[in-house]
Amino acid sequence: MRIPPSPTGPHLWAAAVLALPTWRRRGLLVGCGAAAALALPPVHAIPLLWLVLPLLLLLLGRADGWRRAFATGWWFGLGHFSLGLYWVAHAFLVDPLRHGWMIPFALTALGAGMGLFTGLTALLAYGAARRGALARVLALAAAWTFVEWLRSWVFTGFPWNLLGTVWMPLDAMLQPAAWIGTYGLSLVTVAAAGLPVLMLEQDRARRGAVATVLGLLVLAGLGGAGWWRLAEATTETVPGVRLRLVQPDIPQNVKWADGMRTDHLRRQIEMSRSPGFDRVTHVVWAETAVPYYLDVDQNARAAVALAAPMTGVLITGAPRRTPIGAAPLEVWNSLFAVDAQGGIVASYDKVHLVPFGEYMPLRALLPPAIEKLTAGSVDFSFGASRTTLAIPGAPPASPLICYEIIFPDEVVGPAARPGWIVNLTNDGWFGLSSGPYQHFATARLRAVEEGLPVVRVANTGISAVVDGYGRVVTRIGLGESGFADSDLPVALQPTAYSRWGALASLALAGVSATIAAAIERARRRWSDG
């Protein structure tokens, strides 16, 4: 007679976790979700994923129905998004008398609402593989990827903190995004980090340890492929283009103050014309760096033209409005290219606006006390479409304003492929929190996915030039005031991801789900036999 093996330490530990009362298990899930958020920028405590995702999978495997499975994922997501997005509260403190009271409601709603996505993730994984540990790992990875893609467009989309961003400190680990995108990076991360659950669910930990090592080897293989790609990387730059990034570090609570707007504008002009200005061809300012309507204010255009090089242009953010006297009044969050004569040679209106920040969705149904966070009582209007701008003296550019850059597959218009991405933003709303670091991480990943350099200028930071491999060429840190000069890296050949977009990631998720289903069917047949 075969004697069953003795339970191992990990197995006994798993039994102790499963024996916890319901309220403690929920607290554990919230804590695990919060710990997973620490793997994101700027902390990058990546090893924590190998502790918390197996616990999520362990508890999911003991769910006794669809509702319990969904709740398992929701509690995890509540902790994950509440901590990962805590910095949103800073925006309400810019004008605390008007908006401070909304902080607890906004953060609670955000954490609970985003938790619905992790609840759906757990539900899908549970439906595909209820008991088999390996199948459940692959099913969770597939579901995680699918739901990350889903939340990039549901309810206007909010694909913030995709799990693939945990690898930002390692340039080599970013390179697979050129083939499988950030969604694909999330898939392999969840799969590899979830494999230790096999040690928790088996009486012998050796098989689980072997599987965990194999998962790490897969990640190492991807990193090796990324290292090989970087070894062949070019450092070529566009001839005749010299950029100057200007970061004034103007606090958001005084940015629009009536008595200070002229001083803010003058300061940015002086910074732009600092020594070396005669060698610069293009000056780049941040989102709404000009606090005047450039399209109708000739005096403002004449002033900002002083910051435009004679052989190039100033690229800046500024609001745009309907002509004076026209009704109804409409306002756009816009980007302008202004030459040294004060002429507007190119412009773009932001297409993807921030709900509650730039406009109020369902405004007619909300009480008057709830206002958008940005200045003014008029909602911003949506731009017509994504476009490619012809920039005098430089390659055509894809303009993106603020968080438009967080959306994979939406950073390049349908016209001819641009030579670079120019991203103007204002992270001054979020202070010295993790938000600006997370925002910058997404910009770097868009560069890798598309093979296009990204020129990012933020009011308070982080401003940088990033090449098509996601490498930082020059950078101005968060909370710093200054300027940085840089050549413009050349665009790479179109990447696989730039051609196929999220289809590559979703196909990988489909393969993972198919393998999970096959393993689950085989396990059930073996059990029945």
C-alpha positions in Angstrom: 0.0 0.0 0.0 1.3 3.4 -1.0 1.8 5.7 2.0 0.8 9.4 1.3 3.6 11.8 1.6 3.8 14.0 4.7 2.5 17.5 4.4 5.2 20.1 3.8 5.8 23.4 5.4 4.1 25.4 2.6 1.2 23.0 2.6 0.7 23.5 6.4 0.9 27.3 5.9 -1.7 27.1 3.2 -4.0 25.1 5.5 -3.6 27.8 8.1 -4.5 30.5 5.6 -7.6 28.6 4.5 -8.7 28.1 8.1 -8.9 31.8 8.8 -12.4 33.3 9.5 -14.1 35.0 6.6 -13.4 38.5 7.7 -9.7 37.7 8.2 -9.5 36.2 4.7 -11.0 39.3 3.3 -8.5 41.4 5.2 -5.7 39.2 3.9 -6.9 39.7 0.3 -7.0 43.5 0.8 -3.5 43.4 2.1 -2.3 41.2 -0.7 -3.8 43.6 -3.3 -2.1 46.5 -1.6 1.2 44.6 -1.5 0.9 44.0 -5.2 0.6 47.7 -5.7 4.0 48.1 -4.1 5.5 46.3 -7.1 4.4 49.2 -9.3 6.4 52.4 -9.9 8.0 54.0 -8.1 8.6 51.3 -5.3 9.1 48.3 -7.6 8.9 45.7 -4.8 8.5 43.1 -7.6 9.3 40.0 -5.4 6.1 40.7 -3.4 4.1 39.4 -6.4 5.5 35.9 -5.8 4.0 36.0 -2.4 0.6 37.7 -2.9 -0.6 36.2 -6.3 -0.2 32.6 -5.0 -2.4 33.5 -2.0 -5.0 35.0 -4.3 -4.9 31.8 -6.4 -5.1 29.7 -3.3 -8.2 31.4 -1.9 -9.7 31.4 -5.4 -9.3 27.7 -5.6 -11.3 27.3 -2.4 -14.2 29.5 -3.6 -17.5 27.5 -3.3 -19.4 29.4 -6.0 -19.4 32.2 -8.5 -20.3 34.9 -6.0 -17.4 33.8 -3.7 -15.0 33.7 -6.6 -16.0 37.3 -7.7 -15.7 38.5 -4.1 -12.2 37.0 -3.8 -11.0 39.1 -6.7 -12.9 42.2 -5.6 -11.4 42.3 -2.1 -7.9 41.9 -3.7 -8.7 44.7 -6.2 -10.0 47.0 -3.4 -6.6 46.9 -1.8 -4.7 47.0 -5.0 -6.3 50.0 -6.5 -6.9 51.9 -3.3 -3.2 52.0 -2.6 -2.1 52.1 -6.2 -4.2 55.1 -7.0 -4.1 56.9 -3.6 -2.4 59.9 -5.4 -5.7 60.9 -7.0 -6.5 62.5 -3.6 -3.9 65.2 -4.3 -6.0 66.6 -7.1 -8.8 67.4 -4.6 -6.3 69.3 -2.4 -5.4 71.9 -5.0 -8.6 73.7 -4.0 -9.5 72.0 -0.7 -12.3 74.4 0.2 -14.2 73.4 -3.0 -13.2 69.8 -3.5 -11.6 68.5 -0.3 -14.9 67.0 1.0 -15.0 64.7 -2.0 -11.8 62.8 -1.2 -13.2 59.9 0.9 -16.1 59.5 -1.5 -13.8 59.6 -4.6 -11.2 57.2 -3.2 -13.8 54.8 -2.0 -15.7 54.8 -5.3 -12.4 54.4 -7.2 -11.1 51.5 -5.2 -14.5 49.7 -5.2 -15.2 50.5 -8.8 -11.8 49.3 -10.1 -12.1 46.3 -7.9 -15.0 45.2 -10.1 -12.4 44.5 -12.8 -10.3 42.2 -10.6 -13.5 40.6 -9.4 -14.3 39.8 -13.1 -10.7 38.6 -13.5 -11.1 36.1 -10.7 -14.6 35.1 -11.9 -13.2 34.2 -15.4 -10.3 32.3 -14.0 -12.6 30.4 -11.6 -14.9 29.5 -14.5 -12.0 28.1 -16.6 -10.2 26.2 -13.8 -11.9 25.7 -10.5 -9.6 23.1 -8.9 -6.4 22.5 -10.9 -3.7 24.7 -9.6 -1.6 25.0 -12.8 -4.7 25.5 -14.9 -5.9 28.2 -12.6 -2.5 30.0 -12.9 -2.7 30.1 -16.7 -6.4 31.0 -16.5 -5.8 33.9 -14.2 -3.0 35.2 -16.4 -5.2 35.0 -19.5 -8.1 36.7 -17.6 -5.9 39.3 -16.2 -4.7 40.3 -19.6 -8.1 40.3 -21.1 -9.5 42.5 -18.3 -6.6 44.9 -18.5 -7.5 45.3 -22.2 -11.2 45.6 -21.3 -10.6 48.5 -18.8 -8.7 50.4 -21.5 -12.0 51.3 -23.1 -15.0 50.4 -20.8 -16.5 53.6 -19.4 -14.1 55.7 -21.6 -11.2 53.6 -20.3 -8.7 53.8 -17.5 -5.7 51.4 -18.2 -3.7 52.8 -15.4 -1.1 50.6 -13.6 -1.0 47.7 -16.0 1.0 45.1 -14.2 3.6 45.1 -17.0 4.8 48.4 -15.7 6.5 46.7 -12.7 9.6 46.1 -14.9 10.5 49.7 -15.5 13.9 49.6 -13.7 15.1 46.9 -16.2 15.4 48.2 -19.8 15.8 44.7 -21.1 12.6 43.5 -19.6 10.7 46.3 -21.4 11.7 45.2 -24.9 9.1 42.3 -25.2 6.5 45.1 -25.2 7.6 45.7 -28.8 6.3 42.2 -29.7 3.5 41.5 -27.2 2.8 44.9 -25.7 2.4 45.8 -22.0 -0.7 43.6 -21.8 1.6 40.6 -22.8 4.1 41.6 -20.2 1.3 41.5 -17.6 0.4 38.0 -18.7 3.8 36.5 -18.3 4.3 38.3 -15.0 1.0 37.0 -13.5 1.8 33.5 -14.8 5.3 33.4 -13.4 4.4 35.0 -10.1 1.4 32.8 -9.6 3.3 29.4 -10.0 4.3 29.1 -6.3 0.7 28.3 -5.6 1.6 24.8 -6.7 3.8 24.5 -3.6 0.8 25.5 -1.4 -1.7 23.1 -3.0 0.4 19.9 -3.2 1.7 17.7 -0.4 5.1 17.8 -2.1 6.6 21.2 -2.6 9.2 19.9 -5.0 7.0 20.0 -8.1 5.8 23.5 -7.3 9.4 24.6 -6.8 10.4 23.2 -10.2 7.4 25.0 -11.8 8.4 28.3 -10.1 11.9 28.0 -11.3 10.7 27.3 -14.8 8.5 30.4 -14.7 11.5 32.5 -13.6 13.5 31.0 -16.5 10.8 32.1 -18.9 11.1 35.7 -17.6 14.9 35.4 -17.8 14.5 34.3 -21.4 12.4 37.3 -22.2 15.0 39.5 -20.5 17.7 37.9 -22.5 15.9 38.6 -25.7 15.4 42.2 -24.6 19.1 42.4 -23.8 20.0 41.1 -27.3 17.7 43.7 -28.8 19.3 46.5 -26.9 22.8 45.2 -27.9 21.8 45.9 -31.5 20.1 49.2 -30.6 20.9 52.4 -32.5 21.7 55.8 -30.9 21.1 57.7 -34.1 19.4 61.1 -33.9 17.5 63.3 -36.4 19.9 65.7 -38.1 19.2 69.4 -37.6 16.8 69.0 -34.6 17.8 70.2 -31.2 15.1 70.2 -28.5 14.7 72.3 -25.3 12.4 70.9 -22.7 11.2 73.6 -20.2 9.8 72.5 -16.8 8.9 75.6 -14.7 7.6 73.6 -11.6 4.6 76.0 -11.0 2.4 74.8 -8.1 -1.0 73.9 -9.3 -2.8 76.0 -6.7 -1.3 79.2 -8.1 -1.0 78.3 -11.8 -4.2 80.1 -12.8 -4.0 82.9 -10.2 -5.0 86.2 -11.9 -2.1 88.2 -10.4 0.5 85.6 -11.3 -0.3 84.3 -14.8 1.8 87.0 -16.5 4.8 86.2 -14.2 4.5 82.5 -15.0 4.5 83.2 -18.7 7.5 85.5 -18.4 9.4 83.0 -16.4 8.9 80.3 -19.0 10.1 82.6 -21.8 13.2 83.5 -19.8 13.9 79.8 -19.2 13.5 79.1 -22.9 15.9 81.8 -23.9 18.6 80.7 -21.4 22.2 80.2 -22.7 22.3 77.8 -25.7 19.0 79.1 -27.1 20.8 80.0 -30.4 21.5 76.3 -30.9 17.9 75.1 -30.2 15.4 74.4 -33.0 12.4 73.4 -31.0 11.2 74.5 -27.6 8.6 72.4 -25.8 6.4 73.6 -22.9 3.9 71.6 -20.8 0.1 71.2 -21.0 -1.7 74.5 -20.6 1.7 76.2 -20.0 0.1 79.3 -21.6 -2.8 80.5 -19.4 -4.4 82.4 -22.2 -6.4 81.6 -25.3 -3.7 81.6 -27.9 -6.0 81.4 -30.8 -7.8 84.7 -30.0 -5.2 86.5 -27.9 -2.7 88.3 -30.2 -0.8 89.8 -27.3 -0.2 86.3 -25.8 0.9 84.9 -29.1 3.4 87.8 -29.5 4.8 87.1 -26.1 5.2 83.3 -26.5 6.8 83.9 -29.9 9.8 85.2 -28.0 10.4 81.6 -26.9 10.3 80.2 -30.4 13.7 79.7 -32.2 14.1 81.6 -35.4 14.6 78.3 -37.3 11.9 76.3 -35.6 8.8 76.6 -33.3 7.6 76.6 -29.8 5.3 73.6 -29.0 3.1 74.5 -26.0 -0.2 73.6 -24.4 -2.9 76.3 -24.1 -6.7 76.4 -24.0 -8.6 77.2 -27.2 -12.1 78.6 -27.5 -14.8 79.4 -30.0 -14.4 82.9 -31.5 -15.4 85.8 -29.2 -19.1 86.4 -29.4 -19.9 83.0 -30.9 -22.4 80.9 -29.0 -22.4 78.5 -27.4 -19.0 78.9 -25.8 -16.8 75.9 -26.3 -13.3 75.4 -24.8 -10.6 72.8 -25.8 -7.5 71.6 -24.1 -5.1 72.1 -27.0 -1.5 72.0 -28.3 -0.1 74.7 -30.5 3.1 75.1 -32.6 4.0 78.8 -32.7 6.7 80.2 -34.9 9.0 83.2 -34.1 6.6 85.6 -35.9 3.7 84.6 -33.6 1.9 82.5 -36.2 0.1 79.3 -35.3 1.5 76.7 -37.7 -0.1 73.6 -36.2 -2.6 72.7 -33.5 -4.4 69.8 -31.9 -7.4 69.5 -29.6 -7.3 66.8 -26.9 -9.5 63.9 -27.9 -9.6 61.7 -24.8 -10.7 63.9 -21.9 -10.5 63.1 -18.2 -13.9 62.4 -16.7 -14.6 64.6 -13.6 -11.3 66.4 -14.3 -12.0 68.1 -17.6 -15.7 67.4 -18.0 -18.6 66.0 -15.9 -20.2 62.9 -17.4 -23.9 62.7 -16.8 -23.8 66.3 -15.7 -27.6 66.7 -15.8 -28.0 63.9 -13.2 -25.4 65.2 -10.7 -25.9 67.7 -7.9 -24.5 71.2 -8.5 -22.1 70.8 -5.7 -20.1 68.3 -7.7 -17.8 70.2 -10.1 -15.0 69.3 -12.4 -11.5 69.8 -10.9 -10.0 72.0 -13.6 -10.5 75.8 -13.5 -13.6 77.3 -15.0 -17.3 76.4 -15.0 -17.4 75.3 -18.7 -16.6 71.7 -19.6 -13.8 71.1 -22.1 -15.0 69.9 -25.5 -13.7 66.8 -27.2 -11.2 67.1 -30.1 -12.3 65.8 -33.4 -9.8 63.0 -33.9 -6.3 61.7 -33.4 -3.9 63.2 -35.9 -0.3 63.6 -37.1 1.0 67.1 -37.0 3.4 68.5 -39.6 6.1 70.3 -37.4 8.3 72.7 -39.3 11.9 71.6 -39.1 11.2 68.3 -37.5 9.6 64.9 -38.5 5.8 64.7 -38.3 4.6 64.2 -34.7 1.8 62.4 -32.9 0.5 64.9 -30.3 -0.8 63.6 -27.0 -2.0 65.6 -24.1 -1.8 64.4 -20.5 -3.2 60.9 -19.9 -3.9 60.2 -23.6 -0.6 58.4 -23.6 -1.7 55.8 -21.1 -3.9 54.1 -23.8 -2.1 51.4 -25.8 -3.1 51.3 -29.4 -4.4 54.9 -29.3 -1.2 56.9 -29.4 -0.9 57.2 -33.2 -3.5 58.5 -35.6 -4.7 56.7 -38.8 -2.5 58.9 -41.1 1.1 58.2 -42.0 3.4 56.9 -39.2 4.9 59.8 -37.3 8.5 60.3 -36.5 8.0 60.9 -32.8 5.4 61.4 -30.1 5.1 64.7 -28.2 3.3 64.4 -24.9 2.4 67.5 -23.0 1.1 67.0 -19.5 0.6 68.6 -16.1 1.2 66.3 -13.2 1.3 69.2 -10.8 -2.2 68.1 -9.7 -0.6 65.1 -7.9 2.3 66.6 -6.0 5.3 64.5 -5.1 3.3 61.3 -5.1 3.7 58.1 -7.1 1.2 59.3 -9.7 3.8 61.2 -11.9 6.1 58.2 -11.8 3.4 55.8 -12.9 2.4 58.3 -15.7 6.0 58.5 -16.9 6.3 54.7 -16.9 3.4 54.4 -19.3 5.0 56.9 -21.6 8.2 54.8 -21.8 6.2 51.7 -22.6 4.4 53.5 -25.4 7.8 54.3 -26.9 8.8 50.6 -26.8 5.4 49.4 -28.2 5.5 51.8 -31.1 9.2 52.1 -31.7 8.9 55.9 -31.6 10.8 58.4 -29.4 8.6 60.2 -26.9 9.3 63.8 -25.9 7.4 64.4 -22.7 7.2 67.8 -20.9 5.4 68.2 -17.6 4.8 71.3 -15.6 6.3 69.9 -12.4 7.9 66.8 -13.8 8.8 64.2 -14.9 10.0 65.7 -18.3 12.2 63.6 -20.5 13.3 62.5 -24.0 12.8 58.7 -24.4 14.1 56.8 -27.4 12.2 54.0 -29.3 13.7 51.4 -26.9 12.2 53.1 -23.9 15.7 54.3 -22.7 15.7 57.7 -21.1 18.0 60.1 -23.0 17.6 63.1 -20.8 15.3 63.8 -17.8 14.2 66.5 -15.4 13.1 65.1 -12.1 9.8 65.5 -10.3 9.5 68.7 -8.5 12.5 70.3 -10.2 12.6 73.6 -12.1 14.9 73.8 -15.1 15.4 73.0 -18.8 17.1 70.2 -20.7 18.5 70.2 -24.2 18.5 67.0 -26.3 18.8 65.7 -29.8 15.7 63.9 -31.1 16.2 60.1 -31.5 15.2 58.6 -34.8 12.1 56.5 -35.1 12.7 52.7 -35.3 11.2 50.5 -37.9 7.5 49.6 -37.1 7.4 47.0 -34.3 5.2 43.9 -34.3 3.0 45.5 -31.7 2.6 48.7 -33.7 1.3 46.6 -36.6 -1.0 44.3 -34.7 -1.8 46.2 -31.5 -3.6 44.4 -28.7 -4.3 41.4 -31.0 -0.9 40.0 -30.2 -1.5 40.2 -26.4 -5.1 38.9 -26.7 -3.8 36.0 -28.9 -1.3 35.1 -26.2 -4.1 35.3 -23.6 -6.2 33.0 -25.8 -3.3 30.4 -26.0 -2.9 30.6 -22.2 -6.7 30.1 -21.7 -6.7 27.2 -24.1 -3.9 25.4 -22.4 -5.6 26.0 -19.0 -8.8 24.5 -20.3 -7.0 21.5 -21.7 -5.2 20.8 -18.4 -8.4 21.2 -16.5 -10.2 18.7 -18.8 -7.3 16.2 -18.5 -7.4 16.6 -14.7 -11.1 15.9 -14.5 -10.8 12.8 -16.8 -8.0 11.5 -14.6 -10.0 12.1 -11.4 -13.1 10.4 -12.9 -11.0 7.5 -14.0 
